[in-house]
């Protein structure tokens, strides 16, 4: 069983996937951007390997305008060796990859041009995974689409258009329940009829449940029956509802006690779990650490090195409580550790605590700073205390100092990203 995240990573340098607007998409720009994005993907893969993350969704923006006539380059040939190199690294580490086309990839649309574009987009996603050398267990996730005032006709169109797809797409395609139109029971019916594996999304299910009442564990079991051996391990999506926001809005982080209740309720046959959450890799590492106690206290100490200054700027008392918690080197209080971090991050940043944290960070280079830098920092700190400079601006100055004086410990800290 693997736990992973989607597309982007927080606090990991040189992993941004870039984009370009249509009018600027020259051949030269597309080549430069594709090369840079592949470098970013490789950095993401390397980060995932170091962090023990074995499930990862690749951004659909990897190849700019990859399925559009705007990009006329045979990118799959130009970057063939690069793709193979990156894929080999991921696969050798046992990493499972996936992709998820966006909301405009609609296979059951009544408009022919929309369907044609959807098929082109699915072909693009399959070509990326093929180029990486990934087998059929590395999947492409798709929703069924719209209803268009006639649900049964829409479902028939999905089936008809699915049958038109190339085998290279079909062998990767998996379908997911959504939060408005097609609940898990409807998607299961389609999956069984067409032989397509079904992904259970817990938050979509909570918002759009079928009339038939079953436990989440039972729905996951029924979905598992649609997965053949060649499809690899069953995969589900997990997220949590952000309080006070529109239905389906994801939380900033996966709250660990709620996740562990869901995880434990699944029983022994655990599927791969793709987290859909704003803090991406941070929640993935959190959930991995809490479900694998054999990692030991060093895993939590490493995590604390990333979080501690961000916790300190919200609550010195929680900061001290966590330090005390980690003193027992024979224990592994992972859930309690992350629960305390969550409690700190839910608090508003306290200005006094923020100054304390900033001074701790400043301490890493204050002895090497120039006189001008010392004056500038003192002025920025005073401006923050007076309310004339934002905390973001103050931390931005500290980040630039960490870059200048080459402090990797600080540059990888979540102090600058949360």
C-alpha positions, 0 to 999 in steps of 0.5 A: 500500500502506498500513499501519495500526492498530486502534481506539485511539492511544497518546500522543494526547490526547482520543482515548479512546472512552468506554463506559457500563454498561447501567443508566446508559445514559439518553438524555442519557448516550447522546447525550453519550457519542456526541458525545464519541466522535465528537470522539475519532474526529475527533481520531484521524483528524487524528492519522492524517493528520499521521502519514501513516497511511492505514489505520485500524480504527474501534472498534465502541464508537463508538456506545454500544449501537449495535446494542442495543435499549438505544439507541433513539436514531436516532443516524445521523440526529441525528449525520448531519452530524457523521459526514459531516464526519468521513468527508469529512476521512478520505476526502479524505486517502485514508484507508481505514477498517474495523471488526471486530465482537467475538467475540459476533457469530457468524453461524453459531450454531445459536441463532436469537437469536444470529444475529439479534443478529449481523445487527443488529450487522453492520447497525450497523457498516455504518450507521457506515461508510455514515454516514461516506460510505465506499464498499464498499472500507471493510470489516467483518471477520468470523470464520466462527464456531464448529463446534458439533460439526458442522463442515459443518453450521456452514459451511452455516449460515454460507452460509445466514445470509450470504445473508440479509444486506442488500446494504449489509452484504454489499458490506463483509463480508470473512472472516478465518482464526482461530487455532483452528477455521477455517484459511486454506484453509477460509476461502478455500473459503467465500470463493470459494463465496460471493464474499466477500473473504478476509483472511489473518492471519499469526499465526492462520495460524502457530497454526492452519495447514492441512494443505496447506503453502504459503508465506505469500506464496502464501497471500496471493496466493490470498487476493488472487484473492478481492478484486474491484476494487470491494473496493479493495486487498487487506488482511491482518492482521499481528501477532507472538506474545508470548513466554511468553504464550498462543498468539495473544497480541500483542506489545507492539510490532511488532519491526521486523526480523521485520516487514521480513522478512515485508514483503520476502517478500511481493514487489512486490504489497504488500497493505494491512497492518493491524497488531494490536499493543498499542502501536497507532499507535506500531508503525504509524508505525514500520513506515511509516517503515521501508518508506518511505525517502523520508521522510528523517532528519527523520522519525526525528528527530521520532520520537526526540523522542517516545521519547528520555526513555523510552529514557533511563530504561532505558539511557543507553548506547543513548540516546547510541548513537541520538543518534550514529546520527542525526548523519549527516543524509544517512543513513536508518538507520530499521531500526537506529534502531527496533531500538535503541529496541526493545532499550532498551524490552526492558530493565527500567527502571534506577532510576538511569537513571530518576532521570536521565530524570525530572530531564531532564523536570523541567528543562522547568519547574523555573524556573517551578515554585513553591517548594512544587512544588520541595519536592514534586518533591524529596520524590517523587524521594527517595521513589522512590529509597528505594522508598516511591514508585513510578515511575508516581507520580513520572511522574504528578506530572511529567505534571501539571506538564507539563499545568499549565505547558503543555509540548506537547513533553512531553505528546506524549512516549512517556515517559508512555505506555510 
